[in-house]
Amino acid sequence: MLFLQLRRFVMARSVLRGLAASIAVGCVGTLPALHATTITHNFTAVVVEADDFGNGLLAGVISIGDVFTGNLAYDSGLADLQPEEPELAIYSAQPLGVNRLAFSSSTFIYAPSNDEFASAYLSVTHTADLSSFEAEVNGIGTPDFTTEPAINDVLATLYLDDEEGTAFASDDLPLQLQLADFQGPDDRAYLEIVAFDDLTFQLSFRVVANLTQLQTVPEPAAASLLAPLGLALTFYGVRRRQGG
């Protein structure tokens, strides 16, 4: 019964997210390079829990000690769906577009396709005693097992919780993430993967992988803007030294 309630909750929440899908906000003006861009964070995670509840689905596919490498990407222009709440922001996008959570090991690939059922959901909590970031991607028929048939409904979520409440200055989407902000005694930084049986709506398996690396990829547009500026400043400095 608990699994059924969990399943119904997940399905209902996915429907609501689809109805409230946000529109990316671009920057107005005559500076095209300053529009909303894709923020990408690379990560590595090690499996610490792997339970298929005796059905054997994870045998030879995912086991404790396996290493996942992947990335989380999202549009920095996503709008907060509840701006009236200063301590909690919710961002949603459907279809996925640039918003994605993808990762793989030597025997498992998770890369949700941009179909009508796929959705990306991100939330940022910012209070005096907790700042957290939750990124969830729900894909239908997208995981690929190399030794078993694909599971039809898999939910992957990246959790980053800072119990000291210092990781984020606001509930804006984070443009930078670093693992050190989520390594306090009560903090958590992990990837959770759960799968549901289409017939019984019960959990088919649950996997938890603790993050060991987290790095934000430099934004290409910003780099392209800074590169000419750096060259110009270097040239100017050389000319000044030669003239002096």
Secondary structure as a PSIPRED ss2 file (coil, helix, strand):
# PSIPRED VFORMAT (PSIPRED V4.0)

   1 M C   1.000  0.000  0.000
   2 L H   0.000  1.000  0.000
   3 F H   0.000  1.000  0.000
   4 L H   0.000  1.000  0.000
   5 Q H   0.000  1.000  0.000
   6 L H   0.000  1.000  0.000
   7 R H   0.000  1.000  0.000
   8 R H   0.000  1.000  0.000
   9 F H   0.000  1.000  0.000
  10 V H   0.000  1.000  0.000
  11 M H   0.000  1.000  0.000
  12 A H   0.000  1.000  0.000
  13 R H   0.000  1.000  0.000
  14 S H   0.000  1.000  0.000
  15 V H   0.000  1.000  0.000
  16 L H   0.000  1.000  0.000
  17 R H   0.000  1.000  0.000
  18 G H   0.000  1.000  0.000
  19 L H   0.000  1.000  0.000
  20 A C   1.000  0.000  0.000
  21 A C   1.000  0.000  0.000
  22 S C   1.000  0.000  0.000
  23 I C   1.000  0.000  0.000
  24 A C   1.000  0.000  0.000
  25 V C   1.000  0.000  0.000
  26 G C   1.000  0.000  0.000
  27 C C   1.000  0.000  0.000
  28 V C   1.000  0.000  0.000
  29 G C   1.000  0.000  0.000
  30 T C   1.000  0.000  0.000
  31 L C   1.000  0.000  0.000
  32 P H   0.000  1.000  0.000
  33 A H   0.000  1.000  0.000
  34 L H   0.000  1.000  0.000
  35 H C   1.000  0.000  0.000
  36 A C   1.000  0.000  0.000
  37 T C   1.000  0.000  0.000
  38 T E   0.000  0.000  1.000
  39 I E   0.000  0.000  1.000
  40 T E   0.000  0.000  1.000
  41 H E   0.000  0.000  1.000
  42 N E   0.000  0.000  1.000
  43 F E   0.000  0.000  1.000
  44 T E   0.000  0.000  1.000
  45 A E   0.000  0.000  1.000
  46 V E   0.000  0.000  1.000
  47 V E   0.000  0.000  1.000
  48 V E   0.000  0.000  1.000
  49 E E   0.000  0.000  1.000
  50 A E   0.000  0.000  1.000
  51 D E   0.000  0.000  1.000
  52 D C   1.000  0.000  0.000
  53 F C   1.000  0.000  0.000
  54 G C   1.000  0.000  0.000
  55 N C   1.000  0.000  0.000
  56 G C   1.000  0.000  0.000
  57 L C   1.000  0.000  0.000
  58 L C   1.000  0.000  0.000
  59 A C   1.000  0.000  0.000
  60 G C   1.000  0.000  0.000
  61 V C   1.000  0.000  0.000
  62 I C   1.000  0.000  0.000
  63 S C   1.000  0.000  0.000
  64 I C   1.000  0.000  0.000
  65 G C   1.000  0.000  0.000
  66 D C   1.000  0.000  0.000
  67 V E   0.000  0.000  1.000
  68 F E   0.000  0.000  1.000
  69 T E   0.000  0.000  1.000
  70 G E   0.000  0.000  1.000
  71 N E   0.000  0.000  1.000
  72 L E   0.000  0.000  1.000
  73 A E   0.000  0.000  1.000
  74 Y E   0.000  0.000  1.000
  75 D E   0.000  0.000  1.000
  76 S C   1.000  0.000  0.000
  77 G C   1.000  0.000  0.000
  78 L C   1.000  0.000  0.000
  79 A C   1.000  0.000  0.000
  80 D C   1.000  0.000  0.000
  81 L C   1.000  0.000  0.000
  82 Q C   1.000  0.000  0.000
  83 P C   1.000  0.000  0.000
  84 E C   1.000  0.000  0.000
  85 E C   1.000  0.000  0.000
  86 P C   1.000  0.000  0.000
  87 E C   1.000  0.000  0.000
  88 L E   0.000  0.000  1.000
  89 A E   0.000  0.000  1.000
  90 I E   0.000  0.000  1.000
  91 Y E   0.000  0.000  1.000
  92 S E   0.000  0.000  1.000
  93 A E   0.000  0.000  1.000
  94 Q C   1.000  0.000  0.000
  95 P C   1.000  0.000  0.000
  96 L C   1.000  0.000  0.000
  97 G C   1.000  0.000  0.000
  98 V C   1.000  0.000  0.000
  99 N C   1.000  0.000  0.000
 100 R E   0.000  0.000  1.000
 101 L E   0.000  0.000  1.000
 102 A E   0.000  0.000  1.000
 103 F E   0.000  0.000  1.000
 104 S E   0.000  0.000  1.000
 105 S C   1.000  0.000  0.000
 106 S C   1.000  0.000  0.000
 107 T C   1.000  0.000  0.000
 108 F E   0.000  0.000  1.000
 109 I E   0.000  0.000  1.000
 110 Y E   0.000  0.000  1.000
 111 A C   1.000  0.000  0.000
 112 P C   1.000  0.000  0.000
 113 S C   1.000  0.000  0.000
 114 N C   1.000  0.000  0.000
 115 D C   1.000  0.000  0.000
 116 E C   1.000  0.000  0.000
 117 F C   1.000  0.000  0.000
 118 A C   1.000  0.000  0.000
 119 S E   0.000  0.000  1.000
 120 A E   0.000  0.000  1.000
 121 Y E   0.000  0.000  1.000
 122 L E   0.000  0.000  1.000
 123 S E   0.000  0.000  1.000
 124 V E   0.000  0.000  1.000
 125 T E   0.000  0.000  1.000
 126 H E   0.000  0.000  1.000
 127 T C   1.000  0.000  0.000
 128 A C   1.000  0.000  0.000
 129 D C   1.000  0.000  0.000
 130 L C   1.000  0.000  0.000
 131 S E   0.000  0.000  1.000
 132 S E   0.000  0.000  1.000
 133 F E   0.000  0.000  1.000
 134 E E   0.000  0.000  1.000
 135 A E   0.000  0.000  1.000
 136 E E   0.000  0.000  1.000
 137 V E   0.000  0.000  1.000
 138 N E   0.000  0.000  1.000
 139 G E   0.000  0.000  1.000
 140 I E   0.000  0.000  1.000
 141 G C   1.000  0.000  0.000
 142 T C   1.000  0.000  0.000
 143 P C   1.000  0.000  0.000
 144 D E   0.000  0.000  1.000
 145 F E   0.000  0.000  1.000
 146 T C   1.000  0.000  0.000
 147 T C   1.000  0.000  0.000
 148 E C   1.000  0.000  0.000
 149 P C   1.000  0.000  0.000
 150 A C   1.000  0.000  0.000
 151 I C   1.000  0.000  0.000
 152 N C   1.000  0.000  0.000
 153 D E   0.000  0.000  1.000
 154 V E   0.000  0.000  1.000
 155 L E   0.000  0.000  1.000
 156 A E   0.000  0.000  1.000
 157 T E   0.000  0.000  1.000
 158 L E   0.000  0.000  1.000
 159 Y E   0.000  0.000  1.000
 160 L E   0.000  0.000  1.000
 161 D E   0.000  0.000  1.000
 162 D E   0.000  0.000  1.000
 163 E C   1.000  0.000  0.000
 164 E C   1.000  0.000  0.000
 165 G C   1.000  0.000  0.000
 166 T C   1.000  0.000  0.000
 167 A C   1.000  0.000  0.000
 168 F C   1.000  0.000  0.000
 169 A C   1.000  0.000  0.000
 170 S C   1.000  0.000  0.000
 171 D C   1.000  0.000  0.000
 172 D C   1.000  0.000  0.000
 173 L C   1.000  0.000  0.000
 174 P C   1.000  0.000  0.000
 175 L C   1.000  0.000  0.000
 176 Q C   1.000  0.000  0.000
 177 L C   1.000  0.000  0.000
 178 Q C   1.000  0.000  0.000
 179 L H   0.000  1.000  0.000
 180 A H   0.000  1.000  0.000
 181 D H   0.000  1.000  0.000
 182 F H   0.000  1.000  0.000
 183 Q C   1.000  0.000  0.000
 184 G C   1.000  0.000  0.000
 185 P C   1.000  0.000  0.000
 186 D C   1.000  0.000  0.000
 187 D C   1.000  0.000  0.000
 188 R E   0.000  0.000  1.000
 189 A E   0.000  0.000  1.000
 190 Y E   0.000  0.000  1.000
 191 L E   0.000  0.000  1.000
 192 E E   0.000  0.000  1.000
 193 I E   0.000  0.000  1.000
 194 V E   0.000  0.000  1.000
 195 A E   0.000  0.000  1.000
 196 F E   0.000  0.000  1.000
 197 D C   1.000  0.000  0.000
 198 D C   1.000  0.000  0.000
 199 L C   1.000  0.000  0.000
 200 T C   1.000  0.000  0.000
 201 F C   1.000  0.000  0.000
 202 Q C   1.000  0.000  0.000
 203 L E   0.000  0.000  1.000
 204 S E   0.000  0.000  1.000
 205 F E   0.000  0.000  1.000
 206 R E   0.000  0.000  1.000
 207 V E   0.000  0.000  1.000
 208 V E   0.000  0.000  1.000
 209 A E   0.000  0.000  1.000
 210 N E   0.000  0.000  1.000
 211 L E   0.000  0.000  1.000
 212 T E   0.000  0.000  1.000
 213 Q E   0.000  0.000  1.000
 214 L E   0.000  0.000  1.000
 215 Q E   0.000  0.000  1.000
 216 T E   0.000  0.000  1.000
 217 V C   1.000  0.000  0.000
 218 P C   1.000  0.000  0.000
 219 E C   1.000  0.000  0.000
 220 P H   0.000  1.000  0.000
 221 A H   0.000  1.000  0.000
 222 A H   0.000  1.000  0.000
 223 A H   0.000  1.000  0.000
 224 S H   0.000  1.000  0.000
 225 L H   0.000  1.000  0.000
 226 L H   0.000  1.000  0.000
 227 A H   0.000  1.000  0.000
 228 P H   0.000  1.000  0.000
 229 L H   0.000  1.000  0.000
 230 G H   0.000  1.000  0.000
 231 L H   0.000  1.000  0.000
 232 A H   0.000  1.000  0.000
 233 L H   0.000  1.000  0.000
 234 T H   0.000  1.000  0.000
 235 F H   0.000  1.000  0.000
 236 Y H   0.000  1.000  0.000
 237 G H   0.000  1.000  0.000
 238 V H   0.000  1.000  0.000
 239 R H   0.000  1.000  0.000
 240 R H   0.000  1.000  0.000
 241 R H   0.000  1.000  0.000
 242 Q H   0.000  1.000  0.000
 243 G H   0.000  1.000  0.000
 244 G C   1.000  0.000  0.000
